[in-house]
Amino acid sequence: MEKTDVRAVFEKKGRAVFISHLDLFRTMQRALKRSKLPVWYSQGFNPHIYLNFPLALSLGVASSTEFMDFSVTESFDLNKGRDMLNSAMPEGLSVLKLSEPVYKNQDIGFAEYKMCFYGGAAPEYMLEKLNMMMELETVEIDKRSKSKGTIKIDIRPYLDILNAGIKDDHAEINIRLPAGGTLNINSNVFADTFSDISGITFDNVYAERTKILIKNGEIFM
């Protein structure tokens, strides 16, 4: 049976940030079934809906730009398909767009995050400590390796602060981090590293993935 690949761009916010990646997989399968879209199922003794998420999102992190790939057996109006899929979505998950995939998963090179740091210190002090961290020659973290166990890597060359400032009662940092198969540093790693180096125990950290980029800096789509 012929099939066509479709890429969904969706938001994951509110209560949905606490849906694990495995549960997200199951949730999307159920939503696709309920949507009545002409979804392609794998062949064999246990047919299932093919799904692929190009870049998994950490638990507790929101996103305004997540991607999910699936396949269909016949063409349909993409805008209507988006609405059909949204009608089957739980609270906090919303499909923004359906389109044909342009780039491959292997093309992903970076992800951008908006991060808000609350409590533990004055926002001005947080930004002072951020500047001090960014002036360090090395920023080492422990990274697990399948072949070498836990190793230390220097992530300082990969930390790209786009802007930082004070919003109301918190510090807001927009940062670009490496993502994909070669090296993946997520927002949780940055938050933990910032806390360790600054000595600040934050009351709360809000993180939202705002962009996924390919290796040349263009928007993944």
Residue pairs with C-beta under 8 A, 6 or more apart in sequence:
1 40
1 73
2 73
3 40
3 71
3 72
3 73
4 71
4 72
4 73
4 75
4 100
5 69
5 70
5 71
5 100
5 101
6 69
6 70
6 71
6 72
6 78
6 81
6 98
6 99
6 100
6 101
7 67
7 68
7 69
7 98
7 99
7 100
7 101
7 102
7 221
8 67
8 68
8 69
8 70
8 82
8 85
8 95
8 97
8 98
9 65
9 66
9 67
9 95
9 96
9 97
9 98
9 99
9 221
10 66
10 67
10 68
10 93
10 94
10 95
10 96
11 63
11 64
11 65
11 66
11 92
11 93
11 94
11 96
12 19
12 24
12 57
12 62
12 63
12 66
12 92
12 93
13 62
13 63
13 64
13 92
13 94
13 208
14 62
14 91
14 92
15 91
15 92
16 90
16 91
16 92
16 93
17 59
17 60
17 61
17 62
17 92
18 59
18 60
19 27
19 92
19 93
20 59
21 53
21 56
21 57
21 59
24 53
25 51
25 53
27 90
27 93
28 51
28 68
28 70
29 48
29 49
29 51
30 88
31 85
31 88
31 89
31 90
31 93
32 39
32 49
32 51
32 70
32 85
32 88
33 39
33 49
33 88
34 87
34 88
35 81
35 84
35 85
35 87
35 88
36 84
37 72
37 76
37 81
37 84
37 85
38 72
38 73
38 74
38 76
39 49
39 70
39 71
39 72
39 73
40 49
40 50
40 70
40 71
40 72
40 73
41 47
41 48
41 49
41 50
42 48
42 49
42 50
49 70
50 70
50 71
51 68
51 69
51 70
52 68
52 69
52 70
52 105
53 66
53 67
53 68
53 69
54 67
54 69
54 105
54 108
54 212
54 220
55 67
55 105
55 108
55 111
55 179
55 180
55 212
57 63
57 66
57 209
58 186
58 187
58 188
58 207
60 188
60 207
61 113
61 186
61 187
61 188
61 207
61 208
61 209
62 206
62 207
62 208
62 209
63 208
63 209
63 210
64 208
64 209
64 210
65 209
65 210
65 211
65 212
66 209
67 212
67 220
69 101
78 97
78 98
78 99
79 98
81 98
82 95
82 96
82 97
82 98
85 95
85 98
86 94
86 95
89 95
99 221
101 221
102 221
103 214
103 220
103 221
105 180
105 181
106 180
106 181
107 214
107 215
107 220
108 179
108 180
108 181
108 212
108 213
108 214
108 215
108 220
109 178
109 179
109 180
109 182
109 213
109 214
109 215
109 216
109 217
110 176
110 177
110 178
110 179
110 180
110 211
110 212
110 213
110 215
110 217
111 176
111 177
111 179
111 186
111 209
111 211
111 212
111 213
112 162
112 174
112 175
112 176
112 177
112 209
112 210
112 211
112 212
112 213
113 174
113 175
113 177
113 187
113 190
113 207
113 208
113 209
113 210
114 172
114 173
114 174
114 207
114 208
114 210
115 172
115 173
115 174
115 175
115 187
115 190
115 191
115 205
115 206
115 207
115 208
116 167
116 170
116 171
116 172
116 173
116 205
116 206
116 207
117 123
117 126
117 170
117 171
117 172
117 173
117 191
117 194
117 200
117 202
117 204
117 205
118 169
118 170
118 202
118 203
118 204
118 205
118 206
119 202
119 203
119 204
120 200
120 201
120 202
120 203
121 129
121 198
121 200
123 166
123 169
123 170
123 171
124 166
125 200
126 171
126 198
126 200
127 164
127 165
127 166
127 171
129 194
129 197
129 198
129 199
129 200
130 161
130 164
130 171
130 173
130 194
130 198
132 197
132 198
133 139
133 194
133 197
133 198
134 159
134 161
136 156
136 197
137 156
138 154
138 156
139 154
139 155
139 156
139 159
139 193
139 197
140 152
140 153
140 154
140 155
141 152
141 153
141 155
141 189
141 193
142 150
142 151
142 152
143 150
143 151
143 152
143 153
144 150
144 151
145 151
155 185
155 189
155 193
158 177
158 178
158 183
158 185
159 175
159 177
159 190
160 175
160 176
160 177
161 173
161 174
161 175
162 174
162 175
162 176
163 173
163 174
164 171
164 172
164 173
164 174
165 171
165 172
166 172
174 210
175 187
175 190
176 213
177 185
177 186
177 187
177 190
178 184
178 185
179 185
179 186
179 212
180 215
187 207
187 209
188 207
191 202
191 205
191 207
194 200
195 201
195 202
211 219
212 219
212 220
213 219
213 220
214 220
